Amino acid sequence: MNYPTPEEILRRLRPIPTYRDHPATSPSNIEGVGPDGSAVTLRVIESAEPVLLLFLSADCLGCQDLWQGTPELGRSLPEGVRTIIVTRGPEHEDAGTIAALAPGDVTTVMSSSAYDDYRVGGAPFLVVVKRSVVRTEGVAWGIAETVRATRQALEGDA
């Protein structure tokens, strides 16, 4: 009997929503530090464009394709979506490792308070915010699923 490979199984999985009907999380601005140690404040509330928050970790095996695939992610998302990578703060993550993983064209912030504010239990996790409303939240199962979830959350918007 031929059994599916782990990759085939993962490709078939769809995330279980972390909510019923609509997300209960309220958006908040993000305060933290960049991988270089500089203070960072990112406006998410009342942002003119939709925001995709990707909560990632350097130690997370499921995060590796998202770290490496951010150029593909950027090309595949609807135009105007701003992507922000959020890791736990420097008390939990090594800033040097995060700096090495962080793509140059995507804002990366280290903020444990953002994990608390968005009720993120672990990485990889995604949150899509538009017009000061969390449109979706859930597990970020790789590039294709993250693009699908983001597009679906923004569907029907002009």
C-alpha beads as a LAMMPS data file, in Angstrom:
LAMMPS data file: protein, C-alpha beads

158 atoms
157 bonds

1 atom types
1 bond types

-500.0 500.0 xlo xhi
-500.0 500.0 ylo yhi
-500.0 500.0 zlo zhi

Masses

1 110.0

Atoms # bond

1 1 1 0.000 0.000 0.000
2 1 1 1.268 3.492 -0.852
3 1 1 1.080 5.894 2.047
4 1 1 1.232 9.649 1.485
5 1 1 4.474 11.381 2.305
6 1 1 4.542 13.920 5.145
7 1 1 4.781 16.676 2.529
8 1 1 1.598 15.418 0.813
9 1 1 -0.227 15.295 4.130
10 1 1 0.833 18.838 5.010
11 1 1 -0.208 20.086 1.570
12 1 1 -3.744 18.743 2.162
13 1 1 -4.170 20.262 5.621
14 1 1 -6.287 23.347 6.120
15 1 1 -6.021 25.404 9.309
16 1 1 -8.736 25.233 11.906
17 1 1 -10.038 28.752 12.541
18 1 1 -9.282 30.170 15.947
19 1 1 -12.751 31.746 16.028
20 1 1 -16.410 31.208 15.102
21 1 1 -18.194 33.592 12.707
22 1 1 -15.535 36.327 12.933
23 1 1 -12.317 36.935 14.863
24 1 1 -12.742 38.310 18.379
25 1 1 -9.270 39.844 18.504
26 1 1 -9.045 43.622 18.361
27 1 1 -6.186 45.066 16.346
28 1 1 -3.460 47.027 18.070
29 1 1 -0.390 48.919 16.983
30 1 1 2.886 47.079 17.504
31 1 1 5.744 48.315 19.642
32 1 1 9.014 46.476 19.880
33 1 1 12.535 46.521 18.541
34 1 1 14.057 45.771 15.197
35 1 1 16.613 42.972 14.915
36 1 1 19.265 45.724 15.130
37 1 1 17.911 46.821 18.542
38 1 1 16.288 50.056 17.363
39 1 1 12.880 50.989 18.774
40 1 1 10.020 50.266 16.378
41 1 1 6.390 51.404 16.440
42 1 1 4.161 50.105 13.651
43 1 1 0.721 51.501 12.974
44 1 1 -1.787 48.777 12.296
45 1 1 -4.921 50.523 13.543
46 1 1 -6.341 52.847 10.903
47 1 1 -3.659 51.820 8.411
48 1 1 -4.510 52.939 4.880
49 1 1 -3.618 49.503 3.516
50 1 1 -4.418 45.954 4.609
51 1 1 -1.776 44.459 6.898
52 1 1 -0.665 40.826 7.044
53 1 1 1.001 40.070 10.358
54 1 1 3.126 36.931 10.222
55 1 1 4.115 35.696 13.667
56 1 1 7.272 33.634 13.198
57 1 1 10.124 32.206 15.250
58 1 1 13.701 31.295 14.414
59 1 1 13.308 27.916 16.141
60 1 1 10.041 26.967 14.417
61 1 1 10.404 24.325 11.698
62 1 1 7.009 25.281 10.257
63 1 1 8.216 28.875 9.904
64 1 1 11.242 28.159 7.716
65 1 1 9.408 28.213 4.375
66 1 1 7.755 31.502 5.366
67 1 1 11.094 33.079 6.282
68 1 1 12.590 31.889 2.982
69 1 1 9.500 32.471 0.845
70 1 1 8.714 36.096 1.609
71 1 1 9.634 37.243 -1.943
72 1 1 7.120 34.732 -3.358
73 1 1 4.605 35.768 -0.717
74 1 1 4.973 39.422 -1.691
75 1 1 4.455 38.623 -5.388
76 1 1 1.375 36.472 -4.656
77 1 1 -0.524 38.725 -2.251
78 1 1 -3.040 41.267 -3.530
79 1 1 -1.510 44.620 -4.413
80 1 1 -1.187 46.999 -1.491
81 1 1 -1.014 44.418 1.305
82 1 1 1.725 45.363 3.767
83 1 1 3.457 42.369 5.366
84 1 1 5.014 42.615 8.814
85 1 1 6.954 39.758 10.409
86 1 1 6.605 39.649 14.190
87 1 1 8.789 37.556 16.478
88 1 1 8.861 37.393 20.234
89 1 1 11.083 39.971 21.858
90 1 1 14.845 39.685 22.348
91 1 1 14.259 38.089 25.738
92 1 1 12.929 35.023 23.829
93 1 1 14.588 35.216 20.389
94 1 1 18.211 35.795 19.400
95 1 1 18.353 39.147 17.612
96 1 1 21.340 38.063 15.476
97 1 1 19.483 34.994 14.226
98 1 1 16.366 37.047 13.490
99 1 1 18.483 39.621 11.622
100 1 1 19.975 36.829 9.485
101 1 1 16.507 35.400 8.699
102 1 1 14.688 38.711 8.176
103 1 1 14.101 39.535 4.527
104 1 1 15.316 42.992 3.567
105 1 1 12.052 44.036 1.923
106 1 1 9.710 43.090 4.805
107 1 1 9.510 44.935 8.107
108 1 1 10.502 42.668 10.993
109 1 1 9.796 43.564 14.600
110 1 1 10.619 41.707 17.804
111 1 1 7.683 42.197 20.192
112 1 1 6.461 39.839 22.902
113 1 1 3.678 42.311 23.677
114 1 1 2.313 41.857 20.115
115 1 1 2.039 38.111 20.802
116 1 1 -0.031 38.976 23.883
117 1 1 -2.102 41.673 22.162
118 1 1 -3.020 39.369 19.262
119 1 1 -3.384 36.301 21.538
120 1 1 -0.808 34.295 19.574
121 1 1 0.000 30.996 21.270
122 1 1 2.788 30.022 18.898
123 1 1 4.254 30.378 15.465
124 1 1 3.585 30.260 12.578
125 1 1 0.455 32.378 12.928
126 1 1 -1.167 34.992 10.697
127 1 1 -3.490 37.908 11.292
128 1 1 -4.994 40.046 8.534
129 1 1 -6.140 43.550 9.523
130 1 1 -8.042 45.964 7.310
131 1 1 -9.810 49.166 8.270
132 1 1 -9.076 48.624 11.968
133 1 1 -10.752 45.196 11.947
134 1 1 -9.105 41.790 12.268
135 1 1 -10.412 40.037 9.160
136 1 1 -8.911 36.616 9.850
137 1 1 -6.462 34.882 12.136
138 1 1 -5.087 31.365 12.193
139 1 1 -2.185 29.071 11.554
140 1 1 0.074 30.106 8.669
141 1 1 0.562 26.790 6.852
142 1 1 3.199 27.880 4.355
143 1 1 3.193 30.360 1.503
144 1 1 0.250 29.027 -0.539
145 1 1 -2.082 28.737 2.455
146 1 1 -1.063 32.153 3.791
147 1 1 -1.815 33.724 0.397
148 1 1 -5.150 31.861 0.191
149 1 1 -6.196 32.928 3.706
150 1 1 -5.195 36.546 3.076
151 1 1 -6.997 36.721 -0.258
152 1 1 -10.101 35.141 1.245
153 1 1 -10.067 37.604 4.161
154 1 1 -9.893 40.538 1.758
155 1 1 -12.323 39.125 -0.836
156 1 1 -15.017 41.487 -1.982
157 1 1 -13.177 44.618 -0.904
158 1 1 -12.807 47.379 -3.439

Bonds

1 1 1 2
2 1 2 3
3 1 3 4
4 1 4 5
5 1 5 6
6 1 6 7
7 1 7 8
8 1 8 9
9 1 9 10
10 1 10 11
11 1 11 12
12 1 12 13
13 1 13 14
14 1 14 15
15 1 15 16
16 1 16 17
17 1 17 18
18 1 18 19
19 1 19 20
20 1 20 21
21 1 21 22
22 1 22 23
23 1 23 24
24 1 24 25
25 1 25 26
26 1 26 27
27 1 27 28
28 1 28 29
29 1 29 30
30 1 30 31
31 1 31 32
32 1 32 33
33 1 33 34
34 1 34 35
35 1 35 36
36 1 36 37
37 1 37 38
38 1 38 39
39 1 39 40
40 1 40 41
41 1 41 42
42 1 42 43
43 1 43 44
44 1 44 45
45 1 45 46
46 1 46 47
47 1 47 48
48 1 48 49
49 1 49 50
50 1 50 51
51 1 51 52
52 1 52 53
53 1 53 54
54 1 54 55
55 1 55 56
56 1 56 57
57 1 57 58
58 1 58 59
59 1 59 60
60 1 60 61
61 1 61 62
62 1 62 63
63 1 63 64
64 1 64 65
65 1 65 66
66 1 66 67
67 1 67 68
68 1 68 69
69 1 69 70
70 1 70 71
71 1 71 72
72 1 72 73
73 1 73 74
74 1 74 75
75 1 75 76
76 1 76 77
77 1 77 78
78 1 78 79
79 1 79 80
80 1 80 81
81 1 81 82
82 1 82 83
83 1 83 84
84 1 84 85
85 1 85 86
86 1 86 87
87 1 87 88
88 1 88 89
89 1 89 90
90 1 90 91
91 1 91 92
92 1 92 93
93 1 93 94
94 1 94 95
95 1 95 96
96 1 96 97
97 1 97 98
98 1 98 99
99 1 99 100
100 1 100 101
101 1 101 102
102 1 102 103
103 1 103 104
104 1 104 105
105 1 105 106
106 1 106 107
107 1 107 108
108 1 108 109
109 1 109 110
110 1 110 111
111 1 111 112
112 1 112 113
113 1 113 114
114 1 114 115
115 1 115 116
116 1 116 117
117 1 117 118
118 1 118 119
119 1 119 120
120 1 120 121
121 1 121 122
122 1 122 123
123 1 123 124
124 1 124 125
125 1 125 126
126 1 126 127
127 1 127 128
128 1 128 129
129 1 129 130
130 1 130 131
131 1 131 132
132 1 132 133
133 1 133 134
134 1 134 135
135 1 135 136
136 1 136 137
137 1 137 138
138 1 138 139
139 1 139 140
140 1 140 141
141 1 141 142
142 1 142 143
143 1 143 144
144 1 144 145
145 1 145 146
146 1 146 147
147 1 147 148
148 1 148 149
149 1 149 150
150 1 150 151
151 1 151 152
152 1 152 153
153 1 153 154
154 1 154 155
155 1 155 156
156 1 156 157
157 1 157 158
